Amino acid sequence: MDIKMPKLGESVHEGTIEQWLVSVGEHVDEYDPLCEVITDKVTAEVPSTVSGTITELTVSEGETVEINTVICKIDSPDESNANTSSNEDKQNESHSQSQNVADETATKQHHTAQHHNENQPKNNGRFSPVVFKLASENQIDLSQVPGTGFEGRVTKKDILAYINSTDSHSTQTNTSQSTVNAQPKVTTEANDSQQWDGDQSTIPVNGVRKAIANNMVTSATEIPHGWMMIEADATNLVKTRNYHKNSFKKNEGYNLTFFAFFVKAVAEALKAYPMLNSSWNGNEIVIHKDINISIAVAHENKLYVPVIKHADEKSIKGIAREINELAQKARNNQLTQEDMQGGTFTVNNTGSFGSVSSMGIINHPQAAILQVESVVKKPVVIDDMIAIRSMVNLCISIDHRILDGLQTGQFMNHIKQRVEQYTVENTNIY
């Protein structure tokens, strides 16, 4: 059976094989991960759709291919209707061989871990859901597992090898635990091509960072960006949030943030002005029926853009819950491919970093991105009198092929009015 590169997301037409998790001759069960593929801002695992034996890997690691391209072949017993007994013998032989290969690989990986420099960390702290599950079932401390994957990532083979080595070499395991707190070395090199003063260090651009870079270049070069900023009075919003903050935290177990109110206002504005909830597709504009809001979540040096599905149908509480859950998933490296797909509009909480004005790069192929800046107290003239109010800047970048100043201005004023209407009396959190 041919396993093909899956659809990795809306408007995504290709993917890069980051690392194979299986080898030729190895037996896999249905839903077992076959490889890690770099998608738009996330590394996803491609599962097997059948049980069988790997017969061929048609795509090499680091190679980029289009969707529906055959990436590997699996010999499945379900595909053959004749010579059943013969096929079973072959499968048993192949499975036996694959087990020998797995044992040899586990032994090699264990010896490699034994001779690993004690001054180096064992892995990069990134773990897939499969690795988490195996570690939990076997009560394994993941900080002790050497990672042989991309940038030191722990793969399924690594955790299985560690489990096998732990069973047969318990004393060596105790020795390896002494290096948990080891600090990584920083390698510095001088760049001969440029003249810089002082010491230098280099960071390879690959993985998620490379995917981000490629997407941003595509967006900046293909989309003619326009920009607009408005100022909204968030005084009543602040009062409303502070009124509910403590009781909400006590009852729900997570924070009620300002960001949830802004996302709700954006969802309502997108429903009123559907052209903002669209994308450019060749010679036509696609207006999306579902309002799925992408939110930017930063973790370490990576940026993820998970999606709040059907945001217009959710309450402020529902949006706050999803923001909290998606942020936790991002920090724990548990975001799935499904979490990242289907976004139609992006809202970025740049105010959390103290920003008061910024211009976002549109998340291709969406039509716009909104930056919510810091809520800042400042003097404002109201009825010829000076008052201290909590003000917030809302900055939007638009695809000028789809939108113009009139549509954008109407959309932004709708959000402004909604933000200023968030009072304790007329705002239902639930």
C-alpha positions as CSV (number, residue, x, y, z in Angstrom):
1,M,0.0,0.0,0.0
2,D,1.2,3.5,-0.9
3,I,1.4,6.1,2.0
4,K,1.0,9.6,0.6
5,M,1.9,13.0,2.0
6,P,-1.3,14.2,3.7
7,K,-3.0,17.5,3.4
8,L,-1.1,19.6,6.0
9,G,-3.5,22.5,6.2
10,E,-5.4,25.1,4.3
11,S,-3.5,26.3,1.2
12,V,-0.5,24.2,2.1
13,H,0.7,22.3,-0.9
14,E,3.9,20.6,0.3
15,G,5.7,19.3,3.3
16,T,9.2,18.4,4.3
17,I,10.2,15.1,5.8
18,E,12.1,16.1,8.9
19,Q,12.8,12.6,10.2
20,W,11.8,9.0,9.5
21,L,10.6,7.1,12.6
22,V,10.6,3.7,10.9
23,S,13.0,1.8,8.6
24,V,12.6,-0.7,5.8
25,G,11.7,-4.1,7.1
26,E,10.1,-2.8,10.2
27,H,6.5,-3.9,11.2
28,V,4.1,-1.1,12.0
29,D,0.6,-1.2,13.4
30,E,-2.2,1.1,12.3
31,Y,-1.9,4.6,13.6
32,D,1.8,4.1,14.5
33,P,3.8,7.3,13.5
34,L,5.9,6.9,10.4
35,C,7.7,10.2,10.1
36,E,7.8,13.7,11.3
37,V,6.8,16.4,8.7
38,I,7.4,20.1,9.0
39,T,4.1,21.9,8.5
40,D,3.2,25.5,8.7
41,K,4.6,26.5,12.2
42,V,4.4,23.0,13.6
43,T,6.1,19.6,13.3
44,A,3.5,16.9,12.8
45,E,3.7,13.1,12.9
46,V,2.2,11.2,9.9
47,P,0.5,8.0,11.1
48,S,0.2,4.7,9.3
49,T,-3.2,4.0,7.9
50,V,-2.7,0.2,7.9
51,S,-0.8,-2.5,9.7
52,G,2.0,-4.1,7.8
53,T,5.7,-4.1,6.9
54,I,7.7,-1.1,5.6
55,T,9.0,-2.1,2.1
56,E,10.3,1.2,0.8
57,L,11.0,4.8,1.9
58,T,10.5,6.8,-1.4
59,V,11.4,10.2,0.1
60,S,14.6,11.1,1.9
61,E,14.9,13.1,5.2
62,G,15.1,16.8,4.4
63,E,13.3,16.4,1.1
64,T,10.2,18.6,0.3
65,V,7.4,17.0,-1.7
66,E,3.9,18.0,-2.7
67,I,0.8,16.6,-1.1
68,N,-0.5,13.2,-2.3
69,T,3.1,12.3,-3.2
70,V,4.0,8.7,-2.2
71,I,6.4,8.9,0.7
72,C,6.6,5.2,1.6
73,K,5.2,1.7,0.8
74,I,3.7,-0.8,3.2
75,D,3.1,-4.5,2.6
76,S,-0.3,-5.1,4.2
77,P,-1.9,-8.5,4.5
78,D,-5.3,-7.0,3.6
79,E,-4.2,-6.2,0.1
80,S,-3.6,-9.8,-1.0
81,N,-6.5,-12.2,-1.6
82,A,-4.4,-15.1,-2.7
83,N,-1.6,-17.2,-1.1
84,T,-2.7,-16.3,2.4
85,S,-0.6,-18.8,4.2
86,S,2.5,-17.8,2.1
87,N,1.9,-14.2,2.9
88,E,1.6,-14.9,6.6
89,D,5.0,-16.7,6.5
90,K,6.6,-13.8,4.8
91,Q,5.0,-11.4,7.2
92,N,6.3,-13.4,10.2
93,E,9.7,-13.6,8.7
94,S,9.7,-9.8,8.0
95,H,8.4,-9.1,11.5
96,S,11.2,-11.3,13.0
97,Q,13.8,-9.5,10.9
98,S,12.4,-6.1,11.9
99,Q,12.5,-7.1,15.6
100,N,16.2,-8.0,15.2
101,V,16.8,-4.7,13.5
102,A,15.0,-2.9,16.4
103,D,17.0,-4.8,18.9
104,E,20.3,-4.0,17.2
105,T,19.2,-0.4,16.9
106,A,18.4,-0.3,20.6
107,T,21.8,-1.8,21.6
108,K,23.6,0.7,19.4
109,Q,21.6,3.7,20.8
110,H,22.3,2.5,24.4
111,H,26.1,2.3,23.8
112,T,25.9,5.7,22.2
113,A,24.2,7.1,25.3
114,Q,26.8,5.5,27.5
115,H,29.7,7.3,25.7
116,H,27.8,10.6,25.4
117,N,29.7,13.5,26.8
118,E,28.5,14.1,30.3
119,N,28.7,17.9,29.8
120,Q,26.0,17.7,27.1
121,P,22.2,17.6,27.7
122,K,20.5,14.3,26.8
123,N,17.7,15.9,24.6
124,N,16.1,19.2,23.7
125,G,13.0,18.8,25.8
126,R,10.6,18.3,22.9
127,F,8.4,15.2,23.1
128,S,5.7,14.0,20.8
129,P,2.4,12.6,22.2
130,V,3.5,9.0,21.4
131,V,6.7,9.5,23.5
132,F,4.7,11.0,26.4
133,K,2.4,8.0,26.4
134,L,5.2,5.5,26.4
135,A,7.0,7.3,29.1
136,S,3.9,7.5,31.3
137,E,3.1,3.8,30.8
138,N,6.6,2.8,31.8
139,Q,7.2,5.5,34.4
140,I,10.2,6.9,32.5
141,D,11.8,10.2,33.4
142,L,12.1,11.8,29.9
143,S,15.0,14.1,31.0
144,Q,17.1,10.9,31.2
145,V,16.3,9.7,27.6
146,P,19.0,10.5,25.0
147,G,17.5,12.1,21.9
148,T,18.8,11.1,18.5
149,G,16.2,13.0,16.5
150,F,16.2,16.3,14.9
151,E,17.9,18.9,17.1
152,G,18.1,16.3,19.9
153,R,14.4,15.4,19.9
154,V,13.4,12.2,21.5
155,T,11.8,9.8,19.0
156,K,9.7,6.7,19.5
157,K,12.8,4.6,18.8
158,D,14.7,6.4,21.5
159,I,12.1,5.8,24.2
160,L,11.8,2.1,23.2
161,A,15.5,1.7,23.2
162,Y,15.7,3.4,26.6
163,I,13.0,1.1,28.0
164,N,14.9,-2.0,26.8
165,S,18.2,-0.8,28.1
166,T,16.7,0.0,31.5
167,D,15.4,-3.5,31.8
168,S,18.8,-5.1,31.1
169,H,21.2,-2.5,32.4
170,S,19.7,-1.0,35.6
171,T,23.0,-0.1,37.1
172,Q,24.0,1.9,34.0
173,T,20.7,3.7,34.2
174,N,21.5,4.9,37.7
175,T,24.9,6.2,36.4
176,S,23.2,8.1,33.5
177,Q,20.8,9.8,35.9
178,S,23.7,11.8,37.4
179,T,23.9,13.9,34.3
180,V,20.3,15.3,34.4
181,N,21.4,18.7,35.5
182,A,24.2,19.0,33.0
183,Q,24.4,22.3,31.1
184,P,24.7,22.5,27.3
185,K,27.8,23.9,25.7
186,V,27.6,26.9,23.5
187,T,29.7,26.6,20.4
188,T,30.9,29.9,19.0
189,E,32.4,30.4,15.6
190,A,33.7,33.4,13.7
191,N,32.0,34.1,10.4
192,D,34.7,34.6,7.8
193,S,32.4,36.2,5.3
194,Q,31.6,39.2,7.6
195,Q,33.6,41.5,9.9
196,W,32.1,41.5,13.4
197,D,33.6,42.7,16.6
198,G,33.7,40.4,19.6
199,D,32.6,36.8,20.0
200,Q,29.9,35.3,17.8
201,S,27.5,32.3,17.9
202,T,25.5,30.8,15.1
203,I,22.1,29.2,15.2
204,P,21.1,26.9,12.3
205,V,17.8,27.9,10.6
206,N,15.8,24.7,10.3
207,G,12.7,23.0,11.7
208,V,9.9,25.2,12.9
209,R,11.9,28.4,12.5
210,K,12.6,27.6,8.9
211,A,8.9,27.0,8.3
212,I,8.0,30.3,9.9
213,A,10.6,32.1,7.8
214,N,9.3,30.6,4.5
215,N,5.7,31.5,5.4
216,M,6.6,35.1,6.3
217,V,8.6,35.5,3.0
218,T,5.7,34.2,1.0
219,S,3.3,36.5,2.8
220,A,5.5,39.6,2.5
221,T,6.3,39.0,-1.2
222,E,2.9,37.8,-2.4
223,I,0.5,40.0,-0.4
224,P,0.4,43.8,-0.8
225,H,0.1,44.8,2.8
226,G,-2.0,47.8,4.0
227,W,-2.0,49.1,7.6
228,M,-4.5,50.9,9.9
229,M,-4.6,51.8,13.6
230,I,-7.4,53.0,15.8
231,E,-7.6,53.9,19.5
232,A,-10.4,52.5,21.7
233,D,-11.4,53.4,25.2
234,A,-11.1,50.2,27.2
235,T,-12.0,51.7,30.6
236,N,-15.3,49.9,30.9
237,L,-13.7,46.7,29.7
238,V,-11.1,46.9,32.4
239,K,-13.8,47.4,35.0
240,T,-15.8,44.5,33.7
241,R,-12.9,42.1,33.6
242,N,-11.7,43.2,37.1
243,Y,-15.3,42.7,38.4
244,H,-15.4,39.1,37.2
245,K,-11.7,38.2,37.5
246,N,-11.5,36.6,41.0
247,S,-14.8,34.7,41.0
248,F,-14.1,33.5,37.4
249,K,-10.7,32.1,38.5
250,K,-12.2,30.4,41.5
251,N,-15.1,28.8,39.6
252,E,-13.4,27.9,36.3
253,G,-9.8,27.3,37.4
254,Y,-8.2,29.5,34.7
255,N,-7.8,33.3,34.2
256,L,-10.2,35.6,32.5
257,T,-7.9,37.7,30.3
258,F,-8.5,40.9,28.4
259,F,-7.6,39.0,25.2
260,A,-10.8,36.9,25.4
261,F,-12.9,40.0,25.2
262,F,-11.0,41.3,22.2
263,V,-11.3,37.9,20.4
264,K,-15.0,37.9,21.0
265,A,-15.3,41.5,19.6
266,V,-13.3,40.4,16.5
267,A,-15.6,37.4,16.0
268,E,-18.7,39.5,16.1
269,A,-17.1,42.1,13.7
270,L,-16.1,39.3,11.2
271,K,-19.8,38.1,11.2
272,A,-20.9,41.7,10.3
273,Y,-18.1,42.2,7.7
274,P,-17.5,38.8,6.1
275,M,-15.0,40.2,3.6
276,L,-12.4,40.3,6.4
277,N,-13.0,36.6,6.8
278,S,-11.7,35.7,3.4
279,S,-8.6,34.6,1.4
280,W,-7.1,35.2,-2.0
281,N,-7.2,32.2,-4.4
282,G,-5.8,33.0,-7.8
283,N,-8.6,34.8,-9.7
284,E,-11.2,34.7,-7.0
285,I,-11.8,35.7,-3.4
286,V,-12.9,32.9,-1.1
287,I,-15.3,34.1,1.7
288,H,-15.3,31.5,4.5
289,K,-18.5,30.6,6.3
290,D,-16.8,29.5,9.5
291,I,-15.2,32.1,11.7
292,N,-12.0,30.3,12.9
293,I,-9.6,32.7,14.7
294,S,-5.9,32.0,14.8
295,I,-4.1,33.2,17.8
296,A,-0.3,33.6,18.0
297,V,1.3,31.7,20.9
298,A,5.1,32.0,21.6
299,H,7.1,29.3,23.3
300,E,10.9,29.6,23.8
301,N,12.1,30.7,20.3
302,K,9.1,29.3,18.4
303,L,5.8,30.8,17.3
304,Y,2.7,28.7,17.0
305,V,-0.7,29.7,15.6
306,P,-3.4,27.4,16.9
307,V,-7.0,28.0,15.9
308,I,-10.2,28.8,17.9
309,K,-12.8,27.1,15.8
310,H,-16.3,28.7,15.4
311,A,-15.3,31.6,17.6
312,D,-18.5,33.5,16.8
313,E,-20.6,30.7,18.5
314,K,-18.6,30.8,21.7
315,S,-19.1,32.9,24.8
316,I,-16.3,35.0,26.4
317,K,-15.9,32.1,28.9
318,G,-15.6,29.6,26.0
319,I,-13.0,31.7,24.2
320,A,-11.0,32.2,27.5
321,R,-11.0,28.4,28.0
322,E,-9.7,27.7,24.5
323,I,-7.1,30.3,24.8
324,N,-5.8,28.7,28.0
325,E,-6.0,25.2,26.6
326,L,-4.2,26.0,23.4
327,A,-1.5,28.0,25.2
328,Q,-0.9,25.1,27.6
329,K,-0.6,22.7,24.6
330,A,1.9,24.9,22.9
331,R,4.1,25.2,26.0
332,N,4.0,21.4,26.5
333,N,4.6,20.7,22.8
334,Q,1.3,18.9,22.5
335,L,-0.3,20.9,19.7
336,T,-1.8,18.6,17.0
337,Q,-2.2,19.1,13.3
338,E,-5.9,19.6,13.8
339,D,-5.2,22.4,16.3
340,M,-3.3,24.4,13.7
341,Q,-5.7,24.0,10.7
342,G,-8.6,26.0,9.4
343,G,-7.8,29.6,10.5
344,T,-9.5,32.3,8.6
345,F,-8.4,35.4,10.6
346,T,-5.5,36.0,13.0
347,V,-5.5,38.0,16.3
348,N,-2.1,38.6,17.9
349,N,-1.8,39.7,21.6
350,T,1.3,41.9,21.2
351,G,0.2,44.0,24.2
352,S,1.3,41.1,26.5
353,F,4.9,42.2,25.6
354,G,4.2,45.9,26.4
355,S,3.8,46.9,22.7
356,V,1.7,50.0,22.0
357,S,1.9,49.9,18.1
358,S,3.0,47.2,15.7
359,M,2.4,46.0,12.1
360,G,1.8,42.3,11.8
361,I,2.7,40.1,8.7
362,I,-0.5,38.4,7.5
363,N,-0.7,34.7,8.1
364,H,-0.9,33.6,4.4
365,P,-3.4,33.1,2.8
366,Q,-5.7,35.0,5.2
367,A,-6.9,38.5,4.4
368,A,-5.9,40.3,7.6
369,I,-4.2,40.1,11.0
370,L,-5.1,42.2,14.0
371,Q,-2.6,43.3,16.7
372,V,-4.1,44.0,20.2
373,E,-1.7,46.3,22.0
374,S,-1.2,47.2,25.7
375,V,-4.0,48.8,27.7
376,V,-2.5,52.0,28.9
377,K,-3.9,54.7,31.1
378,K,-3.5,58.2,29.6
379,P,-5.2,61.6,29.7
380,V,-8.0,62.0,27.2
381,V,-10.2,65.0,26.4
382,I,-13.9,64.2,27.0
383,D,-16.5,67.0,26.6
384,D,-13.6,69.6,26.7
385,M,-12.4,68.1,30.0
386,I,-9.3,66.0,30.7
387,A,-10.0,62.5,32.1
388,I,-7.7,59.6,32.8
389,R,-8.9,56.6,30.7
390,S,-7.6,53.1,29.9
391,M,-6.8,53.2,26.2
392,V,-5.8,50.5,23.7
393,N,-4.5,50.7,20.2
394,L,-5.8,48.1,17.7
395,C,-3.6,47.7,14.6
396,I,-4.6,45.8,11.5
397,S,-2.7,44.6,8.4
398,I,-4.8,43.8,5.4
399,D,-4.4,42.2,2.0
400,H,-5.0,45.2,-0.3
401,R,-6.0,42.9,-3.1
402,I,-9.1,42.0,-1.1
403,L,-9.8,44.9,1.2
404,D,-9.6,48.7,1.0
405,G,-9.8,51.5,3.5
406,L,-13.6,51.7,3.6
407,Q,-14.2,48.0,4.5
408,T,-11.3,48.1,6.9
409,G,-12.4,51.3,8.6
410,Q,-15.9,49.9,9.1
411,F,-14.6,46.7,10.5
412,M,-12.3,48.5,13.0
413,N,-15.0,50.9,14.1
414,H,-17.3,47.9,14.8
415,I,-14.6,46.4,17.1
416,K,-14.0,49.8,18.7
417,Q,-17.7,50.3,19.5
418,R,-18.0,46.7,20.9
419,V,-14.9,47.1,23.1
420,E,-16.3,50.4,24.5
421,Q,-19.6,48.7,25.2
422,Y,-18.2,46.1,27.6
423,T,-19.8,47.2,30.8
424,V,-20.6,45.2,33.9
425,E,-24.3,45.8,33.4
426,N,-24.6,44.6,29.8
427,T,-21.8,42.1,29.4
428,N,-22.6,38.4,29.8
429,I,-19.4,36.4,30.4
430,Y,-21.1,33.0,30.2
